[in-house]
């Protein structure tokens, strides 16, 4: 079997590449191991819409979006207390730059339908086991189906955070466990009117809540909660090496998070509907692999294109932008009949000139800062303790604000660690 372009993986990156190619007259073959796009990805969160809007204008008018993000909170959790920063603004939900809360299983399926309508061919239940080589260049893929081999001029790897194809192509080695996190998520059903009353929302307004500290039992990571149309998506994300070292079951962390005094009331009356897990690359700019080789490109999570700065992370919009950039580079290479690494270099140039690599470079020091274990235990405890003491009635007499905060920190953290963490924080901003 032959194809001009084979795309492995029908997520946002792969499907965006497929749509861009199909609209230009190239009929890509998309190989998806699930029953349909999204069947193997039950995760979800916030999609920032600019990149998708440029490819599919006003997509939110027909896509299965849940809610428009208009409110965000960031919360530090101690064992039994919480301190929150709450941002509510109508400008957060201004299109086309709005964030949209989505469920990937439904959204990816819709995006797959858009790709097929544009002319792409999507083959479900097609697991790719290996690459085909010819004269030192990638020349196709080996598929676990009757067809066996699919020959192509170029292969696009959109096969997720561990990307075995990127490893087979020699672009990267095995992914280090400290550069990837495991997210576990549960979906609870709640009536729409309960959601909107409990979280003070109207119409299609949506809320994202991020939790750090006791949300993950003091392990590197955080908790999250998103409001859906009729339910809540909540979960925890923890660095993989910490889970292994602590012999921690992610399900146990999720249950502990749900039971926290600041979280449990938000979930009251909810009925569990869905449970899922997902690997997320968090290595940042320093851990990016090479992006191209002869006849081969890597996009989205497979390329590690996720931006994390500590209180905010973006992945789906970077994946979509990378898929579009890869497709445009392939179209340029097709005009020159040059699918070598040099012929495909337009992909890397587009990422460097656009927001994808600029954002990753801007926060390139964040990954090192976020590895400090004190961010997830001592500092949340210290902030909660400081504010509890501040609001506690006298006597005893209160200390000044600065002395009170420093005192709470110094009871838990040495001066050396405070200076080190402060310097790393400043570098990561």
N, C-alpha and C positions, 0 to 999 in steps of 0.2 A: 504494500500500500504506500502511496506517495502523497505528500502534501507540501505546499510551499512553506508553511509555518505550522509547527506543532506547539501548542501551549499546554503545559502540564499543570493542572489545577484551575478549578472554576470558582475562585474567590474574586474579590474586587480587583486585584491587580491583573490576574489572568483575563478576566472578562472585559476589563477596560482596554487591554491590549487587543482583544478579539474584536470589540466594537470598532475601535479606531482602524484596524486593518481591514475589516469587512467593508466599512464605508468607503475605503479607498480602492476597493475592487479586488482585494486579496482575500481569499476565503480560508481563514485559519481553521485548523482542527484542534478543538479543545478536548483534552482527555481528563475526565473527572472520575475519581475512584468511588464516589458516592452514587446513590440512586439518582440524584439530581443536584445541581448546584446548591450548596447550603446544607445538604443532608449530613455532611460530616463536620459542619461547623455550626454548633448550636450557641456559640458565644454571641456577644453583641455589646453595644455601648453607644458611644456618640460618634456620628459621622459628621465631619465638618464639610459643608457642601460645595465650596468654591470649585474644587477640581472637577467634581462630578457635574456641576452645573455647566461648566465650560464644554463638556462633552455631551451632556443630555440637559439642555436648558430647561429650567423650572421642573426638574425631575420630581420634586416634592409634591407636585400636583397629581402625580399618578403612581409614585412609588409607595410601597407599604411602610411608611414611616409611622412611628408610634406617637411621638410628641416632639414639639419644638422646644429646644433648651432655652429657658429664660431665667433659671435660678440655679446657683451653684453654691455648695457649702463645702468647707474644708474643716475637719474636726480632728483634734488631738484627743486620744482616749488614754486615761489611766485605767487601773483595774476596775474602778467603780465611778469614775467621773469623766466629764467631757468639756472641752472648750472649743467653740466653733466660730468660724468666720463665714458670714452669709452674704452672698452677692445676689441681688435681685435687680434685674434691669431689662427693660423691653429691648434695648439695643443688642443684647445677647442673641435675640431671636430674629434679627434683621436679615432677610435674605439678600443676596445669595450666600452670605458668610455665616449663616446660622448653623448651629449644631443641631443635629436631628438624632433623637434616640431611636435606635432600630433594633430589631431582632434579626440576626444574620441568617437564620434558616429561611425566613420569608424574604428578606431583602436580596440575598444572593440568588434565590430562585427567580425573582423578578428581573434582576440584572441579567441572568442567563437568558430569559425570554427576550430581553432587549437585544442581546448579542445574536440570537438566532434570527430575530426579525431583520437585523442588519445584514445577515448572510453568513454568519459563523456556523460551523458544525460542531455540536457538543455531543460527545460520546460518553455516556455514564457507565459506571461500573467498569472503568478502564484503569487498572493499576499499572503504573509504569515501573518496571524493575531495574532498567539500566539504560545507558546511552549506547547508540551505535556510532562507530568511528570509521572514518574513511580518509586515508592520507593525512592522519594527524589532526583532523578536525571533526567536530561533532556533526553527525550526518543523519540523526534520527533517534528513535527510542525503541526499546523493546517492551512490548505491552503484554500483560497477562490475559490475553484474549486469543481467539482463533486466528486473527490477523497476524499475531506474533510480532512483526516488525513494521514500523512506520518510518519511512525515509522522508527527510525534510531538508530544505536548504538552511533552515534555522530553527532552533528549539528555544522556547522561553520557559524557564523554570519558575513556576508560581506555586511550589509544593510545600510552603509553610516553613516554620521557624527552624526546623532541623535540616531541611533541604538536602536530602541524600543526593539529588542530581547535581547540586552545586559542588558537593564533595567529589562525586564521580568525575565531574568536569575539571577538577583540580583547582577550583577557585577558592576553596577553603578546606580546612581540616574538620574533624569532629567539633561540634559546638561545645565550648566549655560550659559547665553547669552554672558558673557564676554569672554568665551572660544571658541566661534565659530564665523566665519565671513561669510558674504554673498558676493559672487562674482557674478557680472552681466557682461555679455560679448556680444559683437556684432561682427559679421563677415561681413567685407566689401569685395566686389569683386573688384580687380584691375588686369589688364593684367600682365603677368609674366615679360615682359620687363620693365614695369613701376616700379614694385617692385624692380627689380634688379638695375635699374638706380637710383631710388630715394634713396635707402638704401645702394648703393655701394656693391652689392652682385654679386656673379658669380655662375653659375651652381646650385648646391643644397645647397649653403651656406645660413644660416639663422641668424636672429637677434632677440634677446630678449631685450626689453626696460622696465625698472622699473621706476616708478615715485612716488615721495613722496612729500606731502605738499598740494598745491592747487588742486592736482589731485582728492582729496576726500573732498574738501571744508574744510580742516583742521581737519577732523575727522580721528580717528585711522584707518589706512589702506593704500592703495596705488593704483596706476594705472598700467596697463601693456599693452604692444603691442608686438605681435609676427608676423613675416612674414610667410605667407603660400606660397604654390606654386603659386597660383593666387589669392592673397587677403591678408587681414590683420585680425587678431583676436585681439581685444582690449577691455578693460573693466576696472572696478574698483572693489576692494575688501575692504569691510568696516566691522568693528566689529559690531556684531548684536546689542549689547546693546547700542552702540552709535547711530545706526539708529533709534532704538526705542525711546531713550531719546530725540533725535533731531527731531523726527517725520519727518524724511527725506525719500523721495522716492528715491530708488537706481537708477531709470531711470533718475531722475533729476541730480544726481551726474554724471552719465555717460555722459549726454548731456553737462554738464558744463566742464567736462574733455575734451571732443572732441572739445569744442570751445576755449580751452586755446591757446594763440598765439604760444606756442612751439609745440602744438600737431596738430592743425587744418591743417597746410600745409602738414603734413605727410599723411593726409586722403583725400586730394583733389582728386576729380574724382571718389571716391569709391562709390559703390552701395551696400546698405544694403541687406544682404542675410539671416541673421539668428540672433536670439536673444535668450539668455538662461541665467539661473541662477543656482547657485550651492552653497551648504553649505560646509564650510571648517573648520575642527577642528584646533584651534590655541592655545589650552591650554598648550601644551608642556608636558614635563616630569612630572611635578607636578600634572597634571590633568589626567594622564593615569588611566584607570580603571583596576580592576583585569582582567586577560586575559583568565582564564580558570575556569570552575567548572565541576562538574561531568557530562560527556556527552556533553560538550559544550566548544567552543573556539570562540574568537572574533578577527577579523583581519582588516587590512587596516584602512580606515577612521573611521570605527565603533569602533576601538580601540584607536582612536586619534593619529595614527602614522603619523604625519606630522611634519617635522622639519622646523622651522622658526627662522632666526637669525637677521632679520631686512632688509637685502639687498638681501637675497636669501632664497628660500624655496624649499623643496623637499617633494613629497607625493607619486607619482606613483611608484617610485622605492622602497620606503619603503613598500608600499602596496603589490607589487609583492614578495618582500623578505619575508614578513610576511605570505603570502599565501603559499609559498613554505615551510617555517618553520612549519606552522600548519600541512600541509600534511605529512611532514616527522615525526612529533610527533605522528600523528594519525597512521601511518604505524608502528612505534615502539610500540604503545599501542596495536595495532591489534595483533602483534606477541605475546604479553603477555596476550591478552584477558582482558585488564584492561583499561577501558575508564573512570575511575574516574579522579578527578582533579589531584591526584598524578600520575596516569598513563599517563596523558597528559602534565605533567610538562616539558617534553622535549621541548615544544613550547617556554615557557618563557626562558629556558636556551639557546636555539638557538638564540633568539632575543638579549639576554644579551651578548652572545659571538660574535655576528656579529655586523655589522655597525648600525643596526636599533636603538637599545636602547643606544648604545655607542654615536651615534650622538645626540640623544634626550637628553641624560644626559649632554653631553658637552655643549649644549646651553640651559640648564635648566633654567637659569636666564633671558633668552631673553624675555620671555613672560611678566615679570614684567616691564622690561625696555621699551618694546614697548607699554605699557599702558599709558605712559606719553603723554598728549595732546600737549605738547610743541614740540614734534618731528614732528608734522604735520602742525604746524602753525608758531610759533615764530622762530624756528631754520632755516627752509628753507628761511623765510623772511630775517633773519639776514645774512645768507651766501650770498644771492643774493644782499642785500644792501651793504655788505662789498666789494664785487667784483665790483659792479657798481661804488662805491666811489674810489676804487683802480685804475680803468681804466679811470676815469674821468679826463680830462686835468686840470692842475693847471692854475691859482690859484682857490681856496685857496690851501695852501701848504698841502701836504698829511701827515698823521700820519704814524708811522711805521706799519708794517704788523700785528704784535701781538696786538698792541694797537688799531689798526683799527678794527680787528676782535672782540676783547673783547668789544670795544665800541658799535659795532653793536648788540652784544648779550645783553649787559647791558641795552641798551635802551628798551629791550623787556622782559628780564628774570632777576629775582632776583639772588643774589649770592647763596642764600640757594637752589633755584631750580637748578642752574647750578651745584653746588657741588653734589646734590642728583642725578641728571641725569647722571653726569659724572661717579659717583661711580657705578650706575646701569649699565652703558654702559661697564665699565671695567669688571664687574662681568659677563656680558653676552657674552664677547668675547671668 
